[in-house]
Amino acid sequence: MPHTEARPPLGARRRRFVLELPVEEPDGFGGVLRRYVAGPVLWGAISPVGAAERLQGGRADRLPTHRITLRTRPGVTPAARLAAGPRRFAVRQVEAGARDLVCHVEELVEDRTGGAW
């Protein structure tokens, strides 16, 4: 799906993001544990798009979706996350252009029972 929105100006890219990269380790039972480690700091612009409905625990949760525009760079894939302070965004799709990288993301909401994202 091509990106049809106008590029945000460089001055609008003042939001600080940390690229979180996945690291998988064996869990000792034949599976893997995935954790995320902080990678490089990136500057970009974020704009809300809507909400995606996800079935979780027998109920439908609406997760906010956003578009994050960054400078083109390697390493940003749908396996990564972007963090902005306490907020976490799961990268769902990446559109790479000559100058811009447009990430379609879902905001991860912390589990209300005290669990992790």
C-alpha positions, 0 to 999 in steps of 0.5 A, spaced: 500 500 500 503 506 497 504 512 502 500 518 499 500 523 505 505 529 504 512 528 507 512 531 514 517 537 514 524 536 518 521 541 523 516 536 525 520 530 526 522 532 533 519 526 537 525 522 540 524 514 538 529 508 540 529 503 536 528 496 540 531 490 537 528 483 538 533 478 541 531 471 542 534 466 547 532 458 548 527 458 554 530 451 556 523 447 554 524 447 546 522 454 545 524 461 545 524 467 549 524 474 546 526 480 549 527 487 546 534 491 547 535 498 546 538 500 539 539 507 536 536 513 537 532 516 531 528 522 530 521 522 527 514 525 526 508 521 529 501 522 526 494 518 529 491 513 523 485 510 527 485 503 531 486 496 529 481 491 533 485 485 536 482 478 539 486 477 545 483 473 551 477 472 548 475 479 547 476 484 542 481 490 544 482 496 540 489 498 539 491 505 537 494 505 530 499 511 528 504 512 522 511 514 524 516 517 519 523 517 520 529 518 515 531 512 511 535 507 515 537 499 515 534 495 521 527 497 521 523 491 520 516 489 522 520 485 528 522 491 531 519 496 536 519 503 537 519 506 544 517 514 545 518 515 553 514 510 556 510 508 550 511 502 545 509 501 538 510 495 534 512 495 527 507 492 523 509 495 516 515 499 513 515 503 507 522 505 505 523 511 500 529 514 498 529 519 503 523 517 508 521 510 512 514 510 514 512 505 519 505 503 520 505 501 527 500 499 533 501 502 540 502 496 545 498 497 551 501 494 558 497 489 560 492 491 566 494 485 570 501 487 571 504 483 565 509 486 560 507 488 553 
